[in-house]
Amino acid sequence: MMKYFNLYLMCWLLFSGIATAQSTDAQIASVLATAHQQKSEQPLRDFYEKNEKQLSDYWKAYLLYRKASMLGTYGSVKNEALRLLGKADIEKAVQLLEKKTDKDAEDWVLLALCESYALNFVAPNANMYQKAMKINDDLDEALSIDKANPRYFLVKGIQDMHTPEMYGGQRKTENYFLQAIALFSKAPKDSPVSWGYEETYQLLVSYYLKKGEKEKAKETANKGATLFPQNEFFQKIL
């Protein structure tokens, strides 16, 4: 009887852990949507402060990244206090992930994403080559663990999209984002980490618009609107 009880307990702990992770991802997605509606990172900050003790380091780092990027999107570039706040958030996110000794593919991908965003706060030519190589190394670690992680290709696409053409960037952006979308479409619906699908569509549309490929942008926006009907970004393109 005790053997069956222990087996039941192990299964309950396993699946309750997965449910908690799923709930965290869904909750953050909801808070992020509210933050975009309000054009403020405050909802993310409130959620972080309220749930900090219960959150894993992964989700803390993810929230800090989102907070920092929201400040960059909606905060005034002339507001030094907001800039420093975003810098502190992203540096803390990197520290949380760096200290993990048992990183999985998701940890390595998020670390690379945070390190990429942190480049916005470093002085020009401040060991940029070494920092870029570190990001590539982290992504290589992620790929060695999981070759079908859509967020790996999402981050590779972001990295390529923001690399100037003169340095070899923007040549594989479309391919990376399309690979990410293909993998997202096949991902299990009960995956404990699911963020990035909607964002990949938005970034691909933005990339097409930047390149002057309006038809591709509209076609992609139409697909995005079908999958994510509440997203106003796609509606504006259409």
N, C-alpha and C positions, 0 to 999 in steps of 0.2 A: 504493500500500500504506500509506504514511504517513497519507494522508487517512482511510482506513478505520480505522487504528489510533487516530487522534485522535478519530474519531467514537465508537469503542468506549470509549475512555478517558472521554470526556465522559458517555456514558450510564452507565458504571460509577460515576463520581463522583456523578452525579445520584441514581441509585437507591440507592447505598450511603449517601448522606446521608439519604435518606428513611428507609431501614431503621434508621439510627442514631437518628433522631428518634423513630420508632415504638418502638424498643427502650427509649429513655429514658422515654417516656410510660408504657409498660407496666411498666417497672421501678419507677418512682415510684408507680404505682397499687398494685403489690404491696407496696412498703414502707409506703405509707399504710395499707393494710389491716392490716399487722402492727402499725403504730403504734396503730391503733384497738383492736386486740385487746389490746394491752398497756396501753392508756390512757396513752400516753406519747409525747412527740415525739422521744424519743431515737433510734429507728430512722431517722427523717428526718434528724436531725442527723448521725448516723453516715454515712448515704449521701451527704449533702452534702459532708462533710469528705473522704470517700474519693474522690469523683468531681469535686470542685470544678474542677480544671484542665481536665477534658474537657467540662464542661457549658457550654452557651451561656448568655448572660445571661438569656434568656427562662426557661430551666429552673431557673437559680439563683433567679430571682425567684419562680417558682412554688413551689419548695421552701421558700423563706423564708416565703412567705405561708402555706403549709400548716403549717410549724413554729409560726408565730405563732398561727394559729387553733387548733392543737392545744393550745398552752399556755393559750389562753383557755378551751378546752373542759374540759381535765382538770387544769389547774393551779389551785391555790387562789387565789381573788381577793384573799386577804389576804397572799399571798406577794409582797412588793414586788420581790424579786430576779427572780422569774419574770415579773412584769408588765413590768419593764424589759427583760428578755431578749426578750419578745415585741415590745415597742416597737422595740427595736434591729433585730430581724429584719425587721419590716414597713417600717421606714424605709429599710433597705438595699435591700429589694426595689423600692421606689419609685425610689430613686436609680439602680439598675441599668437600669430601663426608661426613666426620664427621659432618660438620657444617650444612648440609642440614636437615631441620626440617620435611620435608615431603617425606622421603625416600620411594621409591617403591621397588619392588623386584629386579629390575636391579641395583639400587643404592646399595642395601645390598650385592648383589653378587659381584659387582665390588669392593666394599669396602673390602670384605673378600679376594678377589684376590690380591688387593694392599697390604693389611696387611700381607698376606702370603709371598709376594715377599720381603716386608720390613724386614722380618726375616733374610734375607741374610746380613743385615747390623748391626745386634745387636750382642753383645758379647755373647759367649756361657753361658748358664744358667742364662741369664739376664731376669728373670721373664718369661721364655719361656712358662711355663705351663699356666700362666695367659694370655699371648698373644695368645696362641693356643685356650684357652677357649673363648676368645673374638671373634676370627675368627669363631668358631663353633656357637657362639651365633648369629653372624651376618648372617650366613648361615641359621640358624633356622628362623630368621626373614624373610628372603627371601622366604623360603619354606612355611611359614604361609600365605604369601600373594599370592604366585603363585606356585602351586605344579607341574606345567608342564613347568617350565622354563629350557630349555636345558643347559643354562650357569650355573645354580646351580649345575647340575650333572657334568659339565665340571670342575668346581672349586673343587668340592668334589673329583673328580678323581685326579686332580693335587695335592691336599692336601695329599691324600692317597699314591700317587705314590712317593712323596718325604718324606714320613714318614718312618723311618727305620723299618725293619721287627721286630726288637727286641722291638719296641714300638707299635706293632700292625698294622703297615702300610703295604701297597702293597697286601692286601688281597681282597679288594673290588675295586681296581683300574679298572680292566677290566669291571666289572659290571657297574660302574659309567659312564665310557666312552661310553659303549654300550647304556645305558639309554639316555645319552646326544645325541648320534647319532640318535636314534629312534625318539626323540622329535624334533631334528633339521629337520629331514626329513618330519615332519608333520607341521612345523612352516609356518604360512602365508608368502607368498613372499613379502607382503607389510609391514612386521613388521618393525617398526622404529629402532629396534636394532636387528642386525642379526649376529654379529661377533661370531666366535667360532667354526663353523661347520668344516671348513677345518683344523683348529688347533686340533680339537678333533681326527680326523683321524690320523694326524701326531703323536700325543702323544700316541695313542693306538698302532701304529706301533712301536714306540720307546719302549713302554712298553714290547711288545711281543719280540722284539729283545733283550732287557735287560734280559728277562727270558729265552732266548734261544729257543723261539717258532717261528722258522723261517717260517714254513708253514702258520701259522696264520698271521704273519707279511706280507708275500707276498700277501695273500688273501685280507687283509685289505688295503694294498698299492694299489692293483689292483682296489678296489672299490673307493679308494680316487682318483686315477688317472682318473677314469671314470667321477667322479663328478668335479674334478678340474684338467683338462688336462694341465694347464699352470704351475702346481706345480712340480718343478724339484725334490723335495724330494722323491715323490712316484716313479718317473722314475728311480732314482738311486737304489731304493730297488728292483725294477723289473729287 
